[in-house]
Amino acid sequence: MDQSGQPDNLSPILSDQVLFNGEAVLLTFTGDGKLRFTGQSQRCLTVEKEVLGFALEGSRIRVKAVVEKRDGICCFGNSGVLVRQSFVFEHQSQDSLTIWSQKLRDYIDSLGRPKRLLVFVNPYGGKKSANKVFSEDVKPYLEDADIHITLIETKHQLHAKEVAKSMDLSKYDGIVCVSGDGILVEVVNGLLEREDWSAAIKMPIGMIPAGTGNGMVKSLLHAAGEPCSATNAILAVIRGYKRSLDVATISQGKTRFFSVLMLAWGLIADIDIESEKYRWMGSARIDFYGIQRIFRLRHYNGRICFVPAPGFEDYWEPMSYHGEPTSEENPTQDLSLKTEQHGYLGSDVKLENLHWRTISGPFVSIWLHNVPWASEDAMAAPNAKFSDGYLDLIMLKDLPKLSLLSLMSNMNDGSYIRSPYVTYLKVKAFVLEPGARVDDPTKEGIIDSDGEVIARGNVTYKGDQKPLMTYNKIQITMDQGLATLFAPK
C-alpha cells in the first residue's frame, strides 16, 4: 500500500523462482501489469502492450509477446520493427503453474480484448495482396492471442455488406477488414441497414492495410504516432482499444449512403474513379492519372450550400434551407442498392433551423473529408478529427495549372492547404448541386464517396456498377461518433 492507503500497483501479485533459458530467475507479476524476470539481467514485459497471450506446455508457461527489434537485437521500450517472440518459464510445481496461469488469464481478460472476430479478406483490392497480408502478418498474431476467427473471403462487390446486414452479432466481438477502405464502407452500410442498426453499429471494426488507399487505417495509426503497417494495425485490434467515428449520411430522396471517409466532386473524383483503368499500377495510378487531369483541367458549374462550424460563419453568402433533395426516377438505377427504410434514416436534426451559407461555381474540385488521410501518402484534411461532428471541406476554384501541380505535390504532409488557392473549412451539413462542365455543357461529372461512384452525369466515365443516385442535388448530414473502430491508444 502507498502512503494514502491505496493498493500499490508496483507491489508483486505473484513472485516465484522459475527457469528461463536454463537459468534460475525471479519471475514477478506486479499490479501494474508487468512481468519482470531477474537473473543476470533484468527484463520486463508490459502485459497490456506486449503480451499477446500464453499457452501451457507441461510444467512450462509460454508467454507469446511482441517486442521491438533493432539492429537484430530484441529490445524492450526502444523504437524498432515489431517482431513476435516467445518467453518460456518453467515452474517448480503444478500449483505454481496453475496460480500463474489463472492470474495471467484474469488480467488479460480484464483488458476487454476481443475473443471472437469476423475477418473479411478482399483478394481483389490494391495489388491483390490481402491473402498474403492475412496469412503472414495477421493470422499469426491472432493465433498467439488465442482469438477465434471466422474468415470470409469476399467474392464480389457488396459481399461484405450483405454479410454485415444479416450476421448474428452475438457471435462476435468485432469485425476486421483486411482490405482497403472499400470493405469498411460496405460493413458500415450493412450494419446501418439492419433493423437493429442502433446495436449493430456499436460493433467495433478494425482495419488492416491491404488495398490501394488505406486512408482510414493510415489516419488511425498516424494519430498514435505509429507507422502504417499490418502489424501495428492488428495489434490495435488485439489490444481492444476503441475510438468513435463520425458517419456522414448522403441522401437523395429516400436513397441513403453512409460515408466514413470522404466525398469528392470535380478533380479529385475524376482522378479517383477514372484512374481505375490503371488499377494494375497500384497506388501509382493516382499520381499517373492525376498529372493527365491537371494538364487537361476541367471546370464544373454548380453550387454548394453548407452549415459552417463555429469560426467559419462568415464564409460567403447566407441563404435559407430549401428542403431535402428529392430523387429522380432513373430506369437504369439499380434499385437493389437502395437502403430499405427499416434501417437508419440519418440525422433528425432540423436543418431549416441552422444557419446556411452558399457559393456558386465554376469549381475545379469539391472535397469533403472525415479523417486526415485520403491514402497512405495523401494527407487531405490535416485538421480533420475522428469524432468532432464535422466534415472538412476543401475547395478549389480557378487556379493556374502549374500552381495546381505544385499544390498536389504537397499533399503528402497536408501543407497544400496553406496555398492561397485552397479554401479549407469545417461544415456540419452540406448540399451539393452539381452541374455540367464549363467547356462542354453536354458533359457532366462524377460524385465519388469513399471510392465508389454514387452519381454519374452524362457522357462521363462508364463503370461496371450502376450509380446509387442521379447526378443531381444531394445532401450530407453528420452523426457524431456513430460508429466504433479498433484503434491504437
URURVEN-V975355 format. One record per pair of residues at least 6 apart in sequence whose C-alpha atoms are under 6 Angstrom apart, sorted by the first residue. I is the first residue (numbers start at 0). GAP is how many residues later the second one is. D is the distance in Angstrom with one decimal. If there is no record, write none. Layout:
I & GAP & D
I & GAP & D
This chain:
0 & 6 & 4.4
0 & 7 & 4.7
1 & 6 & 5.4
8 & 22 & 4.1
8 & 23 & 4.8
9 & 20 & 5.5
9 & 21 & 5.6
9 & 22 & 5.9
10 & 19 & 5.5
11 & 17 & 5.6
11 & 18 & 4.2
12 & 16 & 5.6
12 & 17 & 5.2
12 & 18 & 6.0
13 & 14 & 5.7
13 & 15 & 5.2
14 & 12 & 5.6
14 & 13 & 4.3
15 & 10 & 5.8
15 & 11 & 5.4
16 & 8 & 5.7
16 & 9 & 4.7
17 & 6 & 5.7
17 & 7 & 5.6
17 & 72 & 5.5
17 & 73 & 5.1
18 & 70 & 5.7
18 & 71 & 5.0
19 & 69 & 5.1
24 & 13 & 5.3
24 & 14 & 4.6
25 & 11 & 5.4
25 & 12 & 5.2
26 & 9 & 5.7
26 & 10 & 4.4
27 & 7 & 5.7
27 & 8 & 5.1
28 & 6 & 4.7
32 & 14 & 5.6
33 & 11 & 5.6
33 & 12 & 4.6
33 & 13 & 5.8
34 & 9 & 5.5
34 & 10 & 5.0
35 & 7 & 5.7
35 & 8 & 4.4
36 & 6 & 5.5
49 & 15 & 5.3
49 & 16 & 5.1
50 & 13 & 6.0
50 & 14 & 4.2
51 & 12 & 5.5
51 & 13 & 5.1
51 & 92 & 5.9
51 & 93 & 4.6
52 & 11 & 5.3
52 & 91 & 5.8
52 & 92 & 4.5
53 & 8 & 5.4
53 & 9 & 4.3
53 & 10 & 5.4
54 & 6 & 5.8
54 & 7 & 5.2
58 & 31 & 5.8
58 & 32 & 5.8
59 & 29 & 5.4
59 & 30 & 4.3
60 & 27 & 5.7
60 & 28 & 5.3
61 & 25 & 5.7
61 & 26 & 4.4
62 & 23 & 5.5
62 & 24 & 5.1
63 & 22 & 4.6
64 & 19 & 5.8
64 & 20 & 5.4
64 & 21 & 5.9
65 & 17 & 5.4
65 & 18 & 4.4
65 & 19 & 5.9
66 & 15 & 5.5
66 & 16 & 5.5
67 & 6 & 5.8
67 & 7 & 5.4
67 & 12 & 5.1
67 & 13 & 5.3
67 & 14 & 4.4
68 & 6 & 5.8
68 & 11 & 5.1
68 & 12 & 5.0
68 & 13 & 5.9
69 & 10 & 5.0
90 & 6 & 5.9
112 & 126 & 5.6
112 & 127 & 4.5
113 & 59 & 5.3
114 & 32 & 4.7
115 & 31 & 5.7
115 & 32 & 4.8
115 & 33 & 5.8
115 & 56 & 5.0
115 & 57 & 5.4
116 & 32 & 4.9
116 & 55 & 5.4
116 & 56 & 5.9
116 & 57 & 5.1
116 & 58 & 5.6
117 & 31 & 5.8
117 & 32 & 4.9
117 & 57 & 4.8
118 & 31 & 6.0
118 & 32 & 4.9
118 & 56 & 5.9
118 & 57 & 4.7
118 & 58 & 6.0
119 & 32 & 5.0
119 & 33 & 5.8
119 & 57 & 4.9
119 & 58 & 6.0
120 & 32 & 4.8
120 & 57 & 4.8
121 & 31 & 6.0
121 & 32 & 5.3
121 & 57 & 5.4
122 & 7 & 5.3
124 & 86 & 5.0
125 & 85 & 4.1
125 & 86 & 4.2
125 & 156 & 5.6
126 & 155 & 5.7
129 & 80 & 5.1
159 & 26 & 5.9
159 & 27 & 5.9
160 & 25 & 4.5
160 & 26 & 5.0
160 & 29 & 4.4
163 & 23 & 5.5
163 & 26 & 4.9
163 & 27 & 5.6
164 & 25 & 4.3
164 & 26 & 5.3
164 & 29 & 5.6
173 & 29 & 5.7
173 & 30 & 5.0
173 & 31 & 5.8
174 & 30 & 4.7
175 & 29 & 5.6
175 & 30 & 4.5
175 & 31 & 5.9
176 & 30 & 5.1
177 & 30 & 4.7
177 & 32 & 5.8
178 & 30 & 5.9
178 & 31 & 4.4
178 & 32 & 4.9
179 & 30 & 5.4
179 & 31 & 3.6
179 & 32 & 6.0
179 & 33 & 6.0
179 & 34 & 4.9
180 & 33 & 5.6
188 & 69 & 5.7
190 & 6 & 5.8
190 & 9 & 5.5
190 & 10 & 5.6
191 & 151 & 5.8
191 & 152 & 5.4
192 & 150 & 4.0
193 & 149 & 5.1
194 & 147 & 5.6
194 & 148 & 5.3
200 & 282 & 5.5
201 & 282 & 5.8
203 & 280 & 4.8
203 & 281 & 4.9
203 & 282 & 5.9
204 & 280 & 4.7
204 & 281 & 5.7
205 & 31 & 6.0
205 & 279 & 5.8
205 & 280 & 4.9
206 & 10 & 5.7
207 & 22 & 5.4
207 & 25 & 5.5
208 & 21 & 5.8
211 & 70 & 6.0
211 & 71 & 5.2
212 & 162 & 4.2
213 & 161 & 5.2
213 & 162 & 5.9
214 & 158 & 5.0
214 & 159 & 4.5
214 & 160 & 3.9
214 & 161 & 5.8
217 & 10 & 5.4
217 & 158 & 5.7
218 & 153 & 5.8
218 & 154 & 5.3
220 & 7 & 5.9
235 & 251 & 5.3
235 & 252 & 4.7
236 & 249 & 5.3
240 & 245 & 5.6
240 & 246 & 5.5
241 & 243 & 5.5
241 & 244 & 4.4
241 & 245 & 5.1
242 & 241 & 5.8
242 & 242 & 5.5
243 & 143 & 6.0
243 & 237 & 4.6
243 & 239 & 5.8
243 & 240 & 4.6
244 & 141 & 5.0
244 & 142 & 5.0
244 & 236 & 4.5
244 & 238 & 5.0
244 & 239 & 5.7
245 & 141 & 4.9
245 & 233 & 5.6
245 & 234 & 4.6
245 & 235 & 4.4
245 & 236 & 5.5
246 & 12 & 5.9
246 & 13 & 5.2
246 & 231 & 6.0
246 & 232 & 5.4
246 & 235 & 6.0
247 & 10 & 5.7
247 & 11 & 5.0
247 & 229 & 5.6
247 & 230 & 4.6
248 & 8 & 5.9
248 & 9 & 4.8
248 & 97 & 5.7
248 & 227 & 5.5
248 & 228 & 5.4
249 & 6 & 5.7
249 & 7 & 5.1
249 & 225 & 5.6
249 & 226 & 4.5
250 & 223 & 5.9
250 & 224 & 5.3
251 & 73 & 5.3
251 & 74 & 5.4
251 & 75 & 5.1
251 & 222 & 5.2
252 & 72 & 5.7
252 & 73 & 4.0
252 & 74 & 4.4
254 & 83 & 5.5
255 & 83 & 5.8
260 & 109 & 5.2
260 & 189 & 5.5
261 & 106 & 5.4
261 & 107 & 4.4
261 & 108 & 5.9
261 & 187 & 5.6
261 & 188 & 5.3
262 & 104 & 5.9
262 & 105 & 5.1
262 & 185 & 5.6
262 & 186 & 4.2
263 & 102 & 5.7
263 & 103 & 4.5
263 & 183 & 5.9
263 & 184 & 5.1
264 & 101 & 5.2
264 & 182 & 4.9
265 & 98 & 5.7
265 & 99 & 4.4
266 & 97 & 6.0
266 & 98 & 5.0
268 & 179 & 5.4
270 & 19 & 5.6
274 & 14 & 5.8
277 & 7 & 5.5
298 & 63 & 5.9
298 & 64 & 5.5
298 & 65 & 4.9
298 & 138 & 5.7
298 & 139 & 5.6
299 & 62 & 5.1
299 & 63 & 5.2
299 & 136 & 5.7
299 & 137 & 4.4
299 & 138 & 5.5
300 & 60 & 5.0
300 & 61 & 4.4
300 & 134 & 4.7
300 & 135 & 5.6
301 & 58 & 5.9
301 & 59 & 5.2
301 & 131 & 5.5
301 & 132 & 4.7
301 & 133 & 4.5
302 & 56 & 5.9
302 & 57 & 4.2
302 & 58 & 5.8
302 & 130 & 5.1
303 & 54 & 5.7
303 & 55 & 5.7
303 & 127 & 5.7
303 & 128 & 4.8
304 & 52 & 5.6
304 & 53 & 4.3
304 & 125 & 5.7
304 & 126 & 5.0
305 & 50 & 5.5
305 & 51 & 5.5
305 & 123 & 5.5
305 & 124 & 4.3
306 & 48 & 5.9
306 & 49 & 4.7
306 & 120 & 5.5
306 & 121 & 5.4
306 & 122 & 5.1
307 & 119 & 4.4
308 & 117 & 5.4
308 & 118 & 5.1
316 & 40 & 5.3
316 & 41 & 5.4
317 & 38 & 5.8
317 & 39 & 4.3
318 & 37 & 5.5
318 & 38 & 5.4
320 & 31 & 5.3
324 & 148 & 5.8
324 & 149 & 5.9
332 & 133 & 5.9
333 & 132 & 6.0
362 & 34 & 4.5
363 & 32 & 5.3
363 & 33 & 5.0
364 & 30 & 5.8
364 & 31 & 5.0
365 & 29 & 4.8
366 & 26 & 5.8
366 & 27 & 5.1
367 & 24 & 5.5
367 & 25 & 4.6
368 & 22 & 5.5
368 & 23 & 5.1
369 & 21 & 5.2
370 & 13 & 5.1
370 & 14 & 5.9
370 & 15 & 5.8
371 & 7 & 5.7
371 & 8 & 5.9
371 & 9 & 4.5
371 & 10 & 4.9
371 & 12 & 5.1
372 & 6 & 4.3
372 & 7 & 5.5
373 & 6 & 5.6
376 & 35 & 5.1
377 & 33 & 5.1
377 & 34 & 4.6
378 & 32 & 5.6
378 & 33 & 5.5
378 & 34 & 5.6
378 & 35 & 4.8
381 & 32 & 5.6
386 & 93 & 5.6
386 & 94 & 5.0
388 & 91 & 4.3
389 & 36 & 6.0
389 & 37 & 5.4
389 & 38 & 4.9
390 & 35 & 5.6
390 & 36 & 5.4
391 & 33 & 5.8
391 & 34 & 4.5
392 & 31 & 5.6
392 & 32 & 5.3
392 & 33 & 5.8
393 & 29 & 5.7
393 & 30 & 4.7
394 & 27 & 5.9
394 & 28 & 5.1
395 & 26 & 5.5
406 & 9 & 5.2
409 & 6 & 5.1
428 & 47 & 5.6
428 & 48 & 4.7
429 & 45 & 5.8
429 & 46 & 5.0
430 & 43 & 5.7
430 & 44 & 4.4
431 & 41 & 5.6
431 & 42 & 5.4
432 & 40 & 4.4
435 & 7 & 5.7
435 & 8 & 4.3
436 & 6 & 5.8
436 & 7 & 5.6
442 & 15 & 5.4
442 & 16 & 5.3
443 & 13 & 4.6
443 & 14 & 5.2
444 & 12 & 5.2
445 & 9 & 6.0
445 & 10 & 4.7
446 & 7 & 5.9
446 & 8 & 5.1
447 & 6 & 5.8
452 & 14 & 6.0
453 & 13 & 4.9
453 & 14 & 4.9
453 & 15 & 5.7
454 & 12 & 5.1
454 & 14 & 5.0
454 & 15 & 5.3
454 & 16 & 5.0
455 & 15 & 5.5
456 & 14 & 5.2
